[in-house]
Amino acid sequence: MAAARNIKKLVTGETPANLPVGEEDVNLDAVESVVKRMKKQMAERAPEESPERAAEIRQMVELGPSALKIKTGEPDELLNQTGFVRAMGKLFLALQAPLDFMARGLVRIGGDSLRHNLAASDMVYSPRQYAALAIASIFLMEMISIVLVLALTFIFKLSFIIPLVFLLLIPFMGLLFSVMVPASRAAKLAAELDKQLPFALRHMSIEIRAGVGIYKTMESVSSSGYGPVSDGFKYVLFSIEKGIPTEQALENWAERTRSDGLKRAVSHLVRALRTGGNLSQIMVTIAEDVAFERRIKIADYAEKLNLLSLFIMMVGIVLPVMMTVLTSIGSSPSIQGFLATFSFFSPLMLGMIYFVLVPALLISFIIFIKGADPGS
């Protein structure tokens, strides 16, 4: 007991001189040597903090609770961002009374689909924040368009009907684009995930066949450069470290994506973990199925491109030429006297078709093609 008390006092910082008299049976030099060696080992095992992390902790201590930014998903957190996002956040908060109603409407229109697409596309915004950014951007675009259209209308003495239609079309196109962007990014990420998934599954199969545990296998895949698959396994490992069971962490990852191949692979993997089975062979089989399904998607995409090329030719070539011919006919005084219908095909209408309608349709085709691309 005396020796234990002496060791305790040495660990807590008391010197040998402070020890009680009459305990000469303990070799104090040896005890102090052991204690110093233990302290050295503990110091070597302690993780070193980076200068950035140390500065962050120091700032939190100095500022107190105000330095702790709790994420609530509200638009005011956009002010913590930089650049364009921060500017749009300021604009939305400055005009929150009229714009908030439209933002809430966009969230209701998007519903669970918008929330799932934002998570599947790895966008760091909540539905409320994304709607605030979209509405603020549309409002800014509309204000700029109003100034430009009014200036052109007064300079060239144009009719107000077509500019009014153009100004009403901008918010509609902006809302449509806002809904399409998360879905398009989620589909692109799912295509990239399906592209890398067979290679990652074969990697895991080799590791498990060599006797490596499932946790170490996921660590190996997460650091092997498989793109979104490696990022997903990092998310799974982080969830496991927080105390979430492995099966639940894998299922949560699958629910966050739009990849059917990943969902099927996770389903079989979770079933094998819970009931047992040849996990290595299961992963090889899943990898072959995902690769075969990917080849089918690429073949379907090639067939869609054949049909889309016909529509692009009609919109980009035939429609402008046809409208030019009709406008030339409508500009003839002799035709206008007999057929008043051709008066609709004016030079202004031709300019709107060339510089507004055709570019908008071509951009829509490009967005659709990029969104449906399963990857090469």
RODO-453100 format. One line per field, with one value per residue (C-alpha): residue number from 1; residue in three letters; x, y, z. Coordinates in nm, 3 decimals. Each point is the difference from the previous one (the first is absolute). Layout:
BEGIN
seq	(NUM	...)
type	(Ala	...)
east	(X	...)
north	(Y	...)
up	(Z	...)
// end
This chain:
BEGIN
seq	(1	2	3	4	5	6	7	8	9	10	11	12	13	14	15	16	17	18	19	20	21	22	23	24	25	26	27	28	29	30	31	32	33	34	35	36	37	38	39	40	41	42	43	44	45	46	47	48	49	50	51	52	53	54	55	56	57	58	59	60	61	62	63	64	65	66	67	68	69	70	71	72	73	74	75	76	77	78	79	80	81	82	83	84	85	86	87	88	89	90	91	92	93	94	95	96	97	98	99	100	101	102	103	104	105	106	107	108	109	110	111	112	113	114	115	116	117	118	119	120	121	122	123	124	125	126	127	128	129	130	131	132	133	134	135	136	137	138	139	140	141	142	143	144	145	146	147	148	149	150	151	152	153	154	155	156	157	158	159	160	161	162	163	164	165	166	167	168	169	170	171	172	173	174	175	176	177	178	179	180	181	182	183	184	185	186	187	188	189	190	191	192	193	194	195	196	197	198	199	200	201	202	203	204	205	206	207	208	209	210	211	212	213	214	215	216	217	218	219	220	221	222	223	224	225	226	227	228	229	230	231	232	233	234	235	236	237	238	239	240	241	242	243	244	245	246	247	248	249	250	251	252	253	254	255	256	257	258	259	260	261	262	263	264	265	266	267	268	269	270	271	272	273	274	275	276	277	278	279	280	281	282	283	284	285	286	287	288	289	290	291	292	293	294	295	296	297	298	299	300	301	302	303	304	305	306	307	308	309	310	311	312	313	314	315	316	317	318	319	320	321	322	323	324	325	326	327	328	329	330	331	332	333	334	335	336	337	338	339	340	341	342	343	344	345	346	347	348	349	350	351	352	353	354	355	356	357	358	359	360	361	362	363	364	365	366	367	368	369	370	371	372	373	374	375	376)
type	(Met	Ala	Ala	Ala	Arg	Asn	Ile	Lys	Lys	Leu	Val	Thr	Gly	Glu	Thr	Pro	Ala	Asn	Leu	Pro	Val	Gly	Glu	Glu	Asp	Val	Asn	Leu	Asp	Ala	Val	Glu	Ser	Val	Val	Lys	Arg	Met	Lys	Lys	Gln	Met	Ala	Glu	Arg	Ala	Pro	Glu	Glu	Ser	Pro	Glu	Arg	Ala	Ala	Glu	Ile	Arg	Gln	Met	Val	Glu	Leu	Gly	Pro	Ser	Ala	Leu	Lys	Ile	Lys	Thr	Gly	Glu	Pro	Asp	Glu	Leu	Leu	Asn	Gln	Thr	Gly	Phe	Val	Arg	Ala	Met	Gly	Lys	Leu	Phe	Leu	Ala	Leu	Gln	Ala	Pro	Leu	Asp	Phe	Met	Ala	Arg	Gly	Leu	Val	Arg	Ile	Gly	Gly	Asp	Ser	Leu	Arg	His	Asn	Leu	Ala	Ala	Ser	Asp	Met	Val	Tyr	Ser	Pro	Arg	Gln	Tyr	Ala	Ala	Leu	Ala	Ile	Ala	Ser	Ile	Phe	Leu	Met	Glu	Met	Ile	Ser	Ile	Val	Leu	Val	Leu	Ala	Leu	Thr	Phe	Ile	Phe	Lys	Leu	Ser	Phe	Ile	Ile	Pro	Leu	Val	Phe	Leu	Leu	Leu	Ile	Pro	Phe	Met	Gly	Leu	Leu	Phe	Ser	Val	Met	Val	Pro	Ala	Ser	Arg	Ala	Ala	Lys	Leu	Ala	Ala	Glu	Leu	Asp	Lys	Gln	Leu	Pro	Phe	Ala	Leu	Arg	His	Met	Ser	Ile	Glu	Ile	Arg	Ala	Gly	Val	Gly	Ile	Tyr	Lys	Thr	Met	Glu	Ser	Val	Ser	Ser	Ser	Gly	Tyr	Gly	Pro	Val	Ser	Asp	Gly	Phe	Lys	Tyr	Val	Leu	Phe	Ser	Ile	Glu	Lys	Gly	Ile	Pro	Thr	Glu	Gln	Ala	Leu	Glu	Asn	Trp	Ala	Glu	Arg	Thr	Arg	Ser	Asp	Gly	Leu	Lys	Arg	Ala	Val	Ser	His	Leu	Val	Arg	Ala	Leu	Arg	Thr	Gly	Gly	Asn	Leu	Ser	Gln	Ile	Met	Val	Thr	Ile	Ala	Glu	Asp	Val	Ala	Phe	Glu	Arg	Arg	Ile	Lys	Ile	Ala	Asp	Tyr	Ala	Glu	Lys	Leu	Asn	Leu	Leu	Ser	Leu	Phe	Ile	Met	Met	Val	Gly	Ile	Val	Leu	Pro	Val	Met	Met	Thr	Val	Leu	Thr	Ser	Ile	Gly	Ser	Ser	Pro	Ser	Ile	Gln	Gly	Phe	Leu	Ala	Thr	Phe	Ser	Phe	Phe	Ser	Pro	Leu	Met	Leu	Gly	Met	Ile	Tyr	Phe	Val	Leu	Val	Pro	Ala	Leu	Leu	Ile	Ser	Phe	Ile	Ile	Phe	Ile	Lys	Gly	Ala	Asp	Pro	Gly	Ser)
east	(0.000	0.284	0.158	-0.332	-0.037	0.351	-0.060	-0.326	0.175	0.273	-0.255	-0.187	0.320	0.125	0.375	0.172	0.082	-0.368	-0.042	-0.056	0.303	0.038	-0.075	0.358	-0.108	-0.093	0.268	-0.105	0.246	-0.140	-0.358	0.075	0.169	-0.311	-0.227	0.210	-0.002	-0.381	-0.043	0.222	-0.199	-0.329	0.133	0.110	-0.342	-0.194	-0.129	0.160	-0.239	0.048	0.063	-0.339	-0.182	0.191	-0.092	-0.364	-0.008	0.171	-0.260	-0.284	0.144	0.037	-0.344	-0.190	-0.334	-0.040	0.279	-0.201	-0.198	-0.285	-0.143	-0.375	-0.057	-0.141	0.089	0.194	0.277	0.076	0.184	0.270	0.080	0.209	-0.035	-0.324	-0.178	0.065	-0.120	-0.322	-0.051	0.027	-0.245	-0.253	0.023	-0.033	-0.323	-0.109	-0.358	-0.102	0.248	-0.054	-0.351	0.133	0.286	-0.242	-0.212	0.303	0.074	-0.360	0.012	0.329	-0.110	0.191	0.141	0.191	0.132	0.114	0.161	0.193	0.136	0.071	0.188	0.219	-0.121	0.059	-0.329	-0.328	-0.319	-0.072	0.349	-0.004	-0.343	0.126	0.299	-0.219	-0.263	0.263	0.180	-0.325	-0.095	0.338	-0.024	-0.353	0.108	0.289	-0.225	-0.263	0.260	0.141	-0.340	-0.135	0.310	-0.022	-0.376	0.037	0.308	-0.145	-0.366	-0.114	-0.334	-0.038	-0.171	0.301	0.230	-0.274	-0.022	0.379	0.001	-0.271	0.194	0.318	-0.141	-0.159	0.326	0.192	-0.224	0.018	0.379	0.016	-0.193	0.203	0.348	-0.004	-0.161	0.256	0.294	-0.138	-0.039	0.354	0.140	-0.196	0.138	0.356	-0.069	-0.129	0.311	0.240	-0.208	0.103	0.370	-0.053	-0.198	0.272	0.253	-0.205	-0.036	0.377	0.056	-0.259	0.129	0.345	-0.144	-0.036	-0.295	-0.291	0.093	0.361	-0.130	-0.223	0.292	0.212	-0.270	-0.062	0.363	0.041	-0.134	-0.332	-0.164	-0.349	0.029	0.303	-0.179	-0.300	0.209	0.158	-0.353	-0.072	0.320	-0.077	-0.350	0.143	0.243	-0.297	-0.155	-0.237	-0.003	0.177	-0.317	-0.191	0.285	0.009	-0.377	0.010	0.263	-0.208	-0.308	0.192	0.078	-0.198	0.216	-0.206	0.320	0.126	-0.334	-0.002	0.363	-0.063	-0.311	0.195	0.294	-0.219	-0.180	0.334	0.125	-0.315	-0.049	0.347	0.118	0.286	0.039	0.283	-0.198	-0.310	0.195	0.141	-0.351	-0.137	0.290	-0.079	-0.371	0.072	0.245	-0.256	-0.275	0.233	0.065	-0.377	-0.040	0.273	-0.172	-0.335	0.167	0.147	-0.349	-0.138	0.274	-0.110	-0.351	0.123	0.225	-0.314	-0.167	0.315	0.020	-0.365	0.040	0.345	-0.027	-0.349	-0.192	0.222	0.005	-0.377	-0.060	0.237	-0.196	-0.334	0.132	0.121	-0.342	-0.176	0.213	-0.127	-0.273	-0.189	-0.030	-0.101	-0.292	-0.147	0.109	0.004	0.131	0.350	0.023	0.075	0.336	0.182	0.376	-0.043	-0.161	0.283	0.255	-0.178	0.004	0.367	0.136	-0.244	-0.208	0.257	0.285	-0.236	-0.110	0.358	0.112	-0.288	0.110	0.360	-0.113	-0.216	0.284	0.248	-0.249	-0.080	0.364	0.095	0.370	0.260)
north	(0.000	0.236	-0.062	0.069	0.329	0.104	-0.074	0.196	0.301	-0.015	-0.007	0.297	0.202	-0.039	-0.033	-0.275	0.255	0.034	-0.371	-0.112	-0.106	-0.367	-0.144	-0.075	-0.343	0.159	0.072	0.355	0.039	-0.308	0.117	0.345	-0.155	-0.212	0.301	0.209	-0.282	-0.031	0.376	-0.008	-0.286	0.177	0.320	-0.191	-0.166	0.324	0.133	0.318	0.283	0.197	0.376	0.066	-0.213	0.163	0.347	-0.105	-0.127	0.318	0.213	-0.204	0.052	0.374	0.056	-0.240	-0.153	0.244	-0.181	-0.323	0.015	-0.245	-0.096	0.044	0.003	0.354	0.258	0.223	-0.262	0.088	0.304	-0.239	-0.088	0.203	0.153	-0.026	-0.211	0.258	0.282	-0.184	-0.074	0.370	0.086	-0.255	0.113	0.365	-0.080	-0.295	0.122	-0.028	-0.272	-0.239	-0.085	-0.108	-0.194	-0.194	-0.070	-0.141	-0.225	-0.127	-0.061	-0.187	-0.198	-0.312	-0.025	0.328	-0.106	-0.338	0.151	0.255	-0.279	-0.227	0.277	0.077	0.361	0.150	0.192	-0.082	0.032	0.339	0.128	-0.126	0.154	0.332	-0.007	-0.089	0.268	0.269	-0.090	0.005	0.336	0.151	-0.138	0.138	0.349	0.008	-0.123	0.265	0.276	-0.138	-0.067	0.344	0.165	-0.193	0.063	0.378	0.021	-0.201	0.096	-0.361	-0.143	-0.088	-0.335	-0.211	0.149	-0.065	-0.364	-0.023	0.145	-0.244	-0.289	0.067	-0.094	-0.315	-0.109	0.090	-0.213	-0.290	0.027	0.017	-0.325	-0.172	0.084	-0.221	-0.287	0.030	0.010	-0.295	-0.202	0.090	-0.103	-0.327	-0.072	0.061	-0.221	-0.282	0.040	-0.050	-0.248	-0.325	0.079	0.082	-0.321	-0.210	0.177	-0.091	-0.358	-0.041	0.153	-0.224	-0.308	0.082	-0.008	0.375	0.107	0.197	0.318	-0.002	-0.080	0.307	0.210	-0.127	0.081	0.345	0.096	-0.166	0.275	-0.145	0.342	0.016	-0.364	0.085	0.310	-0.214	-0.248	0.293	0.103	-0.359	-0.016	0.336	-0.122	-0.319	0.203	0.196	-0.327	-0.087	-0.373	-0.098	-0.126	0.318	0.222	-0.181	0.027	0.372	0.052	-0.189	0.208	0.323	-0.093	-0.066	-0.294	-0.317	-0.203	0.125	-0.065	-0.356	-0.055	0.138	-0.216	-0.318	0.112	0.074	-0.333	-0.183	0.184	-0.087	-0.361	-0.103	-0.121	0.011	0.378	-0.003	-0.198	0.214	0.318	-0.147	-0.095	0.347	0.164	-0.204	0.090	0.372	-0.003	-0.180	0.246	0.289	-0.134	-0.020	0.364	0.114	-0.180	0.163	0.340	-0.044	-0.071	0.314	0.210	-0.114	0.134	0.317	0.082	0.023	0.243	0.212	0.023	0.109	0.265	0.125	0.001	-0.056	0.228	0.310	-0.041	-0.047	0.307	0.205	-0.096	0.080	0.333	0.091	-0.086	0.194	0.310	0.024	0.270	-0.198	-0.303	0.205	0.144	-0.342	-0.211	0.184	-0.315	0.060	0.333	-0.204	-0.104	0.328	0.063	0.033	-0.343	-0.139	0.151	-0.149	-0.343	0.024	0.143	-0.129	-0.302	-0.199	0.048	-0.091	-0.319	-0.096	0.058	-0.218	-0.276	0.027	-0.019	-0.304	-0.173	0.065	-0.114	-0.325	-0.080	-0.321	0.083	-0.142)
up	(0.000	0.080	-0.338	-0.172	0.188	-0.096	-0.369	0.011	0.152	-0.261	-0.281	0.145	0.012	0.357	0.040	0.197	0.267	0.085	0.070	0.359	0.201	0.086	-0.343	-0.100	-0.129	-0.337	-0.261	-0.082	-0.288	-0.174	0.055	-0.135	-0.304	-0.068	0.037	-0.239	-0.256	0.026	-0.045	-0.307	-0.154	0.068	-0.160	-0.309	-0.036	0.041	-0.336	-0.122	-0.074	-0.320	0.027	-0.166	0.257	0.285	-0.132	-0.029	0.359	0.120	-0.181	0.152	0.348	-0.057	-0.157	0.221	-0.103	-0.292	-0.185	-0.011	-0.328	0.032	-0.339	-0.005	-0.377	0.001	-0.271	0.241	0.007	-0.363	0.136	0.124	-0.364	-0.243	-0.345	-0.195	0.263	0.270	-0.230	-0.082	0.369	0.081	-0.280	0.123	0.362	-0.106	-0.188	0.213	0.046	-0.369	-0.105	0.291	-0.120	-0.340	0.161	0.219	-0.307	-0.182	0.299	-0.002	-0.374	0.028	0.306	0.096	-0.352	0.042	0.342	-0.133	-0.311	0.207	0.221	-0.298	-0.183	0.305	0.006	0.343	0.011	0.165	-0.212	0.163	-0.075	-0.357	-0.061	0.141	-0.236	-0.299	0.067	0.065	-0.325	-0.199	0.152	-0.092	-0.355	-0.037	0.115	-0.245	-0.281	0.074	-0.030	-0.325	-0.159	0.090	-0.138	-0.328	-0.024	0.032	-0.222	-0.289	0.071	0.021	0.103	0.370	-0.064	-0.093	0.270	0.255	-0.107	0.023	0.353	0.109	-0.150	0.201	0.347	-0.144	-0.164	0.315	0.221	-0.244	-0.010	0.382	0.032	-0.272	0.134	0.315	-0.191	-0.279	0.242	0.196	-0.321	-0.109	0.339	-0.012	-0.349	0.121	0.302	-0.223	-0.213	0.292	0.201	-0.181	0.050	0.369	0.055	-0.163	0.222	0.307	-0.120	-0.029	0.345	0.168	-0.182	0.144	0.353	0.062	0.216	-0.139	0.189	-0.124	-0.350	0.003	0.125	-0.291	-0.258	0.150	-0.064	-0.342	-0.227	-0.118	-0.012	0.156	0.111	0.215	0.132	0.087	0.197	0.186	0.097	0.114	0.207	0.159	0.091	0.151	0.211	0.135	0.123	-0.285	-0.087	-0.321	-0.167	0.082	-0.120	-0.335	-0.041	0.082	-0.270	-0.257	0.083	-0.064	-0.362	-0.318	-0.104	-0.039	-0.028	0.336	0.168	-0.131	0.105	0.349	0.036	-0.075	0.213	0.302	-0.039	-0.011	0.310	0.196	-0.109	-0.111	-0.338	-0.247	-0.003	-0.255	-0.259	0.060	-0.078	-0.323	-0.111	0.082	-0.186	-0.313	0.023	0.041	-0.292	-0.223	0.095	-0.076	-0.350	-0.056	0.109	-0.239	-0.289	0.089	0.021	-0.349	-0.137	0.170	-0.160	-0.346	0.066	0.169	-0.294	-0.219	0.244	0.027	-0.378	-0.017	0.272	-0.093	-0.380	-0.140	0.240	-0.046	-0.379	-0.014	0.218	-0.218	-0.312	0.166	0.126	-0.349	-0.139	0.277	-0.067	-0.356	-0.029	-0.261	0.227	0.304	-0.192	-0.072	0.300	0.331	0.171	-0.138	0.183	0.313	-0.150	0.060	0.028	0.378	0.017	-0.213	0.240	0.304	-0.164	-0.100	0.324	0.265	-0.103	-0.198	0.255	0.286	-0.175	-0.088	0.360	0.120	-0.238	0.126	0.363	-0.078	-0.187	0.281	0.261	-0.181	-0.073	0.184	-0.038	-0.231)
// end
